Amino acid sequence: MKIKKFVASVFTVTTLALIGISTQTQNVSAATTTTSTSGTIYVTNASGASLYAQTQDGVARIASALGSKTAWRIDKTMNFNGAIYYEVGSNEWVSASDISTEAPAVSLDKDMYINVAGGVNLYDAPNGNFTGNVASGHTMVHVYASKTDATGNTWYDVGRSQWINGKYMSTDNVKQTLTMSATAYDPVVLGSNMGYSGVAANLSKFPRGTHLRITANGKTYDRVVNDTGLFAYSNPNQLDIAMPNSQALQFGRQNVTVQVLG
């Protein structure tokens, strides 16, 4: 029997957005109830997840199975004498004992950076218990795995079964975060061929080649310091961001958040 609701293998499972379980319950028999639902389940049984069909007497195993470490959309939940099943196809059900509603961990082997100042608590599992240990802000940590919890938040394993919330993590080394004033200009209008990848800054504060990530009004500009205008030269807290003239005129002058990346 063809399965119609295949989603992805474990290698792409972190891209799935989990949807909460909800809505109405229907009685099938005195011992069986089914509930409309929506979400994603993940096969954790190394031998795969056997498929079952709903019958008048309850459930019966059929000659098909789902592969281990695969992810599937679900439509309904069934309770048969206390045993829970999830529907992954038309009258094709898997046992709760063979699956998990949480995404599995994905193996990693890379360095990341804690992108906030101060300390960040470490936990024994995603949304688990505080281990008593704290990771220092603005430091590099090696991560060994990632896992997405039921709310869609990503957590990272930093070793010794200690996990850190992904909202504090970045692949960039943020050395400093500060608030500055910024304007914008079009280098082409000034007869320059430097393009739009640069930003003019006070070179004693940000030497040429400094990578800045500038956030203004919800937009992010990744720029490298390549110039210093007269205004920026005399104002260390001023930036002049390169962009096309139409955008520069709309940008005006505003306060921006600036991250200095290493």
C-alpha positions, 0 to 999 in steps of 0.5 A: 500500500502506497504511503502518501504523506512522506515528508523527509529523511532525518537529514532534512528534518530540521526544516520541518515546522511542527504544528500543534495538535488540536480539534475534535474527537470522534467515538469509533467504539467503546474502546476506541476514540480518534481525534483530528490532529496535525503535526509531524512524527519521527520514526525512532524504532531502529527496525522501523514502524509497523503499520496498522489498519483500523478495524471494527475490533480495533487495529490489525497489523498490515504488511508494511512499515515505515523506515527508521529515521524518517518523518511523517505528517499525521492527520489523526490520533487514535486511542485503542484501549489506552494504546496510542496510534497516529494516522500517516496515510488513509487508514494507515497507523503507527504505534506511539511506541515506535515514534517520537513527536520531537525531532531527532538530534542532528550530528554537527561538528563545528564552532559557533559563537555565543552572541550575547554578553554575560552568561548563558545557562546550560541544560541537560536536554532541550527545555530540560533542567539547568545543569548549574553551568554557565557559558560565557558570552561572546566566546566560541564553543564547539557544537556536536549536535542540534535539535529542534524542540516542539515549539520550533526552537533550535538547541545545540549540544556543546558537549557533556550532555549540555545544551544551549538555546539556539537564540543565543548562538551564531555562526558569526563571531560578534565581537561588539554590539553598539548603537550608532547614527547612520546615513546613506549615500550612493558612491556612484553619484560621487563618481566612485566605482567602489560599489555597494558593499562598503560603509564609510566610518571613522578609521580610527574606530573601525579600520578598513576591512572591518566587517559590520552588520548594521540593523535598521528598521528591521533590515540588515546590511552586511558591509565592510569598511572601505572609506571615510567621509568627512562627516564620519571622519569627524564623528566617530559614532557616525556611519555612511552606508553605501546603497543605491541613491533611491534607497539612500534618500529613503534611509535618511538619518537614523539610529542603528544597531551595529555588530562588529564581526570577527 
